[in-house]
């Protein structure tokens, strides 16, 4: 789910892709923020980049 947040998908888009409700997406994203120590999506994306969960645009994970 963090990878989808990093790709810029909305809660509704993530819910549709995973066949779960938007409320469930919001709960899970909130839990991800807590685990990553992030206040918002931007910080969560930074966490994903730093921990190799997704690669920044123009780069690949090695």
C-alpha positions as CSV (number, residue, x, y, z in Angstrom):
1,X,0.0,0.0,0.0
2,X,2.9,2.4,0.7
3,X,4.1,1.9,-2.8
4,X,0.7,2.9,-4.1
5,X,0.8,6.0,-1.9
6,X,4.3,6.8,-3.3
7,X,2.9,6.4,-6.8
8,X,0.4,9.1,-6.1
9,X,-2.8,7.1,-5.9
10,X,-5.7,8.5,-4.0
11,X,-7.4,6.5,-1.2
12,X,-10.3,5.8,-3.5
13,X,-8.0,4.5,-6.2
14,X,-6.1,2.3,-3.8
15,X,-9.4,0.9,-2.4
16,X,-10.6,0.1,-5.9
17,X,-7.3,-1.6,-6.8
18,X,-7.2,-3.7,-3.6
19,X,-11.0,-4.3,-3.4
20,X,-11.3,-2.8,0.0
21,X,-13.3,0.2,1.3
22,X,-11.9,3.7,1.4
23,X,-12.3,3.6,5.2
24,X,-10.1,0.6,5.4
25,X,-7.5,2.3,3.2
26,X,-7.5,5.4,5.4
27,X,-7.1,3.2,8.5
28,X,-4.2,1.3,7.0
29,X,-2.5,4.4,5.7
30,X,-2.8,6.0,9.1
31,X,-1.2,2.9,10.6
32,X,1.6,3.1,8.0
33,X,2.2,6.8,8.9
34,X,2.5,5.8,12.6
35,X,5.0,3.0,11.8
36,X,7.1,5.2,9.5
37,X,6.9,8.2,11.8
38,X,5.3,10.2,9.0
39,X,2.9,13.1,9.5
40,X,1.6,13.1,5.9
41,X,1.9,11.4,2.5
42,X,5.0,13.4,1.5
43,X,6.9,12.1,4.5
44,X,5.6,8.6,3.9
45,X,6.9,8.7,0.3
46,X,10.3,9.9,1.6
47,X,10.3,6.9,4.0
48,X,9.5,4.6,1.1
49,X,12.4,6.0,-1.0
50,X,14.9,5.9,1.9
51,X,14.0,2.3,2.7
52,X,14.0,0.9,-0.8
53,X,10.3,0.2,-0.9
54,X,10.0,2.2,-4.2
55,X,12.6,4.0,-6.3
56,X,12.5,7.7,-6.9
57,X,11.6,8.7,-10.5
58,X,14.5,8.0,-12.8
59,X,16.2,5.5,-10.5
60,X,16.0,1.8,-10.0
61,X,16.3,-0.2,-6.8
62,X,19.5,-2.3,-6.7
